[in-house]
Amino acid sequence: MATVRADGHPANRTVVFRGFLEDTNQLKFITDLRSQKVEEINIYPWGEICWYFPKTREQFRIAGKLVLVGAEYPDAALCASRRRAWQELSEAARMQFSWPHPGANRAVSSAFEPSAPDAIEPLANFGLLLLEPETVDLLELRGEPQNRWLYLRDEAGNWSVRSVNP
């Protein structure tokens, strides 16, 4: 996932796709609310992800608005989705949210051996990150010439598609 740092430089990191938010096109990810990307999202709430599927030779670039759901988020339904996302994690994944502050100087080894957090209620620094797609750029890397389509969502939520040169 790519975001924009406060200084205008790009920031890119690997994230784990956690599925789609129920009955929406929103892609789900999780994040530690203490991480650098949270500051970036608060300044520029836009992001882009890129996927490549080697078997089909398809590349997807999906861009849109990012929504960060923490414990105090005003939408109760999204807070419930955050809680479900926490509950779906393995214990090992939940443990990582008990580790020392991401990006801080390396802590002593024992700091990475916390007791297991509650499996039901998320830690305060656990965030659900949603990407609401606004554009999808699909490139098929097979064929001569290759095929490429741009999908655009308008303000009413309707999608249009056009074929473009690869």
C-alpha positions as a LaTeX table, in Angstrom:
\begin{tabular}{lrrr}
\hline
Residue & $x$ (\AA) & $y$ (\AA) & $z$ (\AA) \\
\hline
Met1 & 0.00 & 0.00 & 0.00 \\
Ala2 & 1.31 & 3.40 & $-0.93$ \\
Thr3 & 0.56 & 6.59 & 0.98 \\
Val4 & 2.09 & 10.07 & 1.05 \\
Arg5 & 4.35 & 11.20 & 3.90 \\
Ala6 & 3.98 & 14.62 & 5.53 \\
Asp7 & 7.02 & 15.80 & 3.52 \\
Gly8 & 5.29 & 14.83 & 0.24 \\
His9 & 7.45 & 11.76 & $-0.38$ \\
Pro10 & 5.81 & 8.43 & $-1.18$ \\
Ala11 & 5.69 & 5.66 & 1.41 \\
Asn12 & 5.10 & 2.05 & 0.42 \\
Arg13 & 4.65 & $-1.01$ & 2.60 \\
Thr14 & 3.38 & $-4.55$ & 2.37 \\
Val15 & $-0.04$ & $-5.09$ & 3.94 \\
Val16 & $-2.24$ & $-8.16$ & 4.33 \\
Phe17 & $-5.60$ & $-8.04$ & 2.57 \\
Arg18 & $-8.26$ & $-9.13$ & 5.08 \\
Gly19 & $-11.22$ & $-9.36$ & 2.68 \\
Phe20 & $-13.98$ & $-6.93$ & 1.90 \\
Leu21 & $-16.10$ & $-5.08$ & 4.42 \\
Glu22 & $-19.54$ & $-6.70$ & 4.51 \\
Asp23 & $-21.78$ & $-5.66$ & 1.59 \\
Thr24 & $-19.30$ & $-3.07$ & 0.27 \\
Asn25 & $-16.40$ & $-2.68$ & $-2.14$ \\
Gln26 & $-14.15$ & $-1.53$ & 0.71 \\
Leu27 & $-10.95$ & $-3.53$ & 1.11 \\
Lys28 & $-10.00$ & $-4.37$ & 4.70 \\
Phe29 & $-6.55$ & $-4.15$ & 6.28 \\
Ile30 & $-5.41$ & $-3.76$ & 9.87 \\
Thr31 & $-2.79$ & $-1.49$ & 11.36 \\
Asp32 & $-1.18$ & $-0.41$ & 14.59 \\
Leu33 & $-2.48$ & 3.09 & 15.29 \\
Arg34 & 0.98 & 4.02 & 16.59 \\
Ser35 & 2.55 & 3.38 & 13.15 \\
Gln36 & 3.88 & 6.03 & 10.79 \\
Lys37 & 1.25 & 5.30 & 8.17 \\
Val38 & $-1.48$ & 6.56 & 10.51 \\
Glu39 & 0.08 & 10.04 & 10.58 \\
Glu40 & 0.30 & 9.91 & 6.78 \\
Ile41 & $-3.33$ & 8.88 & 6.42 \\
Asn42 & $-4.45$ & 11.65 & 8.77 \\
Ile43 & $-2.73$ & 14.21 & 6.51 \\
Tyr44 & $-3.54$ & 12.68 & 3.10 \\
Pro45 & $-6.36$ & 10.12 & 3.44 \\
Trp46 & $-5.64$ & 8.50 & 0.07 \\
Gly47 & $-3.84$ & 5.33 & $-0.82$ \\
Glu48 & $-3.15$ & 2.89 & $-3.59$ \\
Ile49 & $-2.52$ & $-0.83$ & $-3.56$ \\
Cys50 & $-1.00$ & $-2.96$ & $-6.27$ \\
Trp51 & $-1.49$ & $-6.68$ & $-6.78$ \\
Tyr52 & 0.04 & $-8.97$ & $-9.34$ \\
Phe53 & $-1.39$ & $-12.41$ & $-9.97$ \\
Pro54 & 1.28 & $-14.50$ & $-11.71$ \\
Lys55 & $-1.02$ & $-17.35$ & $-12.84$ \\
Thr56 & $-3.35$ & $-15.03$ & $-14.74$ \\
Arg57 & $-0.65$ & $-12.41$ & $-15.40$ \\
Glu58 & $-2.97$ & $-9.63$ & $-14.19$ \\
Gln59 & $-1.90$ & $-6.51$ & $-12.36$ \\
Phe60 & $-4.44$ & $-4.49$ & $-10.39$ \\
Arg61 & $-3.80$ & $-0.99$ & $-9.09$ \\
Ile62 & $-6.63$ & 0.14 & $-6.83$ \\
Ala63 & $-6.70$ & 3.71 & $-5.52$ \\
Gly64 & $-9.11$ & 5.48 & $-3.25$ \\
Lys65 & $-9.91$ & 7.11 & 0.04 \\
Leu66 & $-8.64$ & 5.51 & 3.24 \\
Val67 & $-10.81$ & 5.25 & 6.35 \\
Leu68 & $-9.10$ & 4.50 & 9.64 \\
Val69 & $-11.36$ & 3.01 & 12.30 \\
Gly70 & $-10.09$ & 3.20 & 15.87 \\
Ala71 & $-11.83$ & 2.67 & 19.20 \\
Glu72 & $-13.39$ & 6.16 & 19.19 \\
Tyr73 & $-14.66$ & 6.11 & 15.59 \\
Pro74 & $-18.14$ & 7.68 & 15.45 \\
Asp75 & $-19.79$ & 4.94 & 13.32 \\
Ala76 & $-20.99$ & 2.05 & 15.52 \\
Ala77 & $-21.20$ & $-0.39$ & 12.59 \\
Leu78 & $-17.57$ & 0.25 & 11.64 \\
Cys79 & $-16.52$ & $-0.09$ & 15.28 \\
Ala80 & $-18.23$ & $-3.48$ & 15.29 \\
Ser81 & $-16.32$ & $-4.41$ & 12.12 \\
Arg82 & $-13.09$ & $-3.37$ & 13.86 \\
Arg83 & $-13.94$ & $-5.64$ & 16.77 \\
Arg84 & $-14.69$ & $-8.58$ & 14.43 \\
Ala85 & $-11.40$ & $-8.02$ & 12.60 \\
Trp86 & $-9.58$ & $-8.27$ & 15.95 \\
Gln87 & $-11.40$ & $-11.47$ & 16.84 \\
Glu88 & $-10.52$ & $-13.03$ & 13.48 \\
Leu89 & $-6.78$ & $-12.58$ & 14.10 \\
Ser90 & $-4.59$ & $-15.37$ & 15.39 \\
Glu91 & $-3.26$ & $-14.98$ & 18.92 \\
Ala92 & 0.23 & $-14.41$ & 17.46 \\
Ala93 & $-1.08$ & $-11.56$ & 15.30 \\
Arg94 & $-2.92$ & $-9.98$ & 18.25 \\
Met95 & 0.28 & $-10.23$ & 20.34 \\
Gln96 & 2.12 & $-7.95$ & 17.91 \\
Phe97 & $-0.17$ & $-5.09$ & 18.97 \\
Ser98 & 1.26 & $-5.48$ & 22.51 \\
Trp99 & 4.81 & $-5.02$ & 21.28 \\
Pro100 & 6.73 & $-1.76$ & 21.82 \\
His101 & 5.98 & 1.30 & 19.70 \\
Pro102 & 6.63 & 0.64 & 15.97 \\
Gly103 & 9.56 & 2.65 & 14.61 \\
Ala104 & 11.01 & 3.45 & 18.03 \\
Asn105 & 14.53 & 2.39 & 18.97 \\
Arg106 & 14.80 & $-1.37$ & 19.43 \\
Ala107 & 13.49 & $-2.51$ & 22.80 \\
Val108 & 14.93 & $-5.29$ & 24.92 \\
Ser109 & 13.95 & $-8.81$ & 23.86 \\
Ser110 & 11.63 & $-9.33$ & 26.83 \\
Ala111 & 9.43 & $-6.44$ & 25.58 \\
Phe112 & 8.41 & $-8.70$ & 22.69 \\
Glu113 & 7.06 & $-11.38$ & 25.03 \\
Pro114 & 3.93 & $-9.73$ & 26.48 \\
Ser115 & 1.02 & $-11.65$ & 27.92 \\
Ala116 & $-1.72$ & $-12.46$ & 25.43 \\
Pro117 & $-4.23$ & $-9.65$ & 24.94 \\
Asp118 & $-7.96$ & $-10.20$ & 25.27 \\
Ala119 & $-9.26$ & $-12.15$ & 22.26 \\
Ile120 & $-12.61$ & $-10.32$ & 22.26 \\
Glu121 & $-11.89$ & $-6.63$ & 22.90 \\
Pro122 & $-9.26$ & $-4.97$ & 20.69 \\
Leu123 & $-6.34$ & $-3.12$ & 22.18 \\
Ala124 & $-6.63$ & 0.66 & 21.90 \\
Asn125 & $-3.85$ & 0.82 & 19.28 \\
Phe126 & $-5.58$ & $-1.67$ & 16.95 \\
Gly127 & $-7.05$ & $-0.08$ & 13.84 \\
Leu128 & $-9.19$ & $-1.30$ & 10.99 \\
Leu129 & $-8.06$ & 0.33 & 7.75 \\
Leu130 & $-10.47$ & 0.49 & 4.82 \\
Leu131 & $-9.75$ & 1.43 & 1.23 \\
Glu132 & $-12.80$ & 2.74 & $-0.64$ \\
Pro133 & $-11.89$ & 2.19 & $-4.32$ \\
Glu134 & $-12.33$ & 5.10 & $-6.68$ \\
Thr135 & $-10.15$ & 3.89 & $-9.55$ \\
Val136 & $-9.03$ & 0.46 & $-10.68$ \\
Asp137 & $-6.33$ & 0.06 & $-13.31$ \\
Leu138 & $-6.29$ & $-3.51$ & $-14.67$ \\
Leu139 & $-3.42$ & $-4.62$ & $-16.88$ \\
Glu140 & $-3.36$ & $-8.08$ & $-18.46$ \\
Leu141 & 0.26 & $-8.93$ & $-19.19$ \\
Arg142 & $-0.60$ & $-11.61$ & $-21.70$ \\
Gly143 & $-1.38$ & $-11.15$ & $-25.36$ \\
Glu144 & 0.12 & $-8.95$ & $-28.01$ \\
Pro145 & $-0.68$ & $-6.23$ & $-27.47$ \\
Gln146 & $-1.46$ & $-6.48$ & $-23.78$ \\
Asn147 & $-4.87$ & $-5.33$ & $-22.53$ \\
Arg148 & $-5.56$ & $-2.57$ & $-20.06$ \\
Trp149 & $-8.77$ & $-1.10$ & $-18.61$ \\
Leu150 & $-9.46$ & 1.86 & $-16.33$ \\
Tyr151 & $-12.46$ & 1.64 & $-14.03$ \\
Leu152 & $-13.67$ & 4.92 & $-12.51$ \\
Arg153 & $-16.33$ & 5.45 & $-9.87$ \\
Asp154 & $-18.37$ & 8.63 & $-10.01$ \\
Glu155 & $-19.76$ & 10.57 & $-7.04$ \\
Ala156 & $-23.02$ & 8.60 & $-7.19$ \\
Gly157 & $-21.07$ & 5.34 & $-6.80$ \\
Asn158 & $-21.53$ & 4.17 & $-10.39$ \\
Trp159 & $-18.62$ & 2.58 & $-12.21$ \\
Ser160 & $-17.53$ & 3.22 & $-15.78$ \\
Val161 & $-14.84$ & 1.40 & $-17.71$ \\
Arg162 & $-12.75$ & 2.24 & $-20.71$ \\
Ser163 & $-10.11$ & 0.33 & $-22.58$ \\
Val164 & $-6.77$ & 2.15 & $-22.81$ \\
Asn165 & $-3.39$ & 1.46 & $-24.33$ \\
Pro166 & $-1.11$ & $-0.69$ & $-22.18$ \\
\hline
\end{tabular}
